[in-house]
Amino acid sequence: MLFVQICVGSSCHLKGSQEIVELFERAIEEHHIEDDIVLSGCFCTGKCNRVGVTVTVDDEVHVGVTRDNFRDFFKEKILDAIESERK
């Protein structure tokens, strides 16, 4: 099980965290991994960045997630991690 937290604190909110949440929801459904992931929001992780939203995958914090880099992020940090867990 992969635990993903999307920061919805004020800074990330202003940088589009709601859109990132929606992108995650669509991608999870598209890849049929609803049973492999727990998606939740969290308040500030203290890793604010000038660009993008902070996303924590398990215990690894990633900054700067945007609409433009979401697909690559999702492939590398979510799909690859789930695939590796299944092995």
Beta strands, then each sheet from edge to edge (+ up, - down):
strand 1: 2-7
strand 2: 37-42
strand 3: 53-57
strand 4: 60-65
sheet 1: 2+ 1+ 3- 4+
end
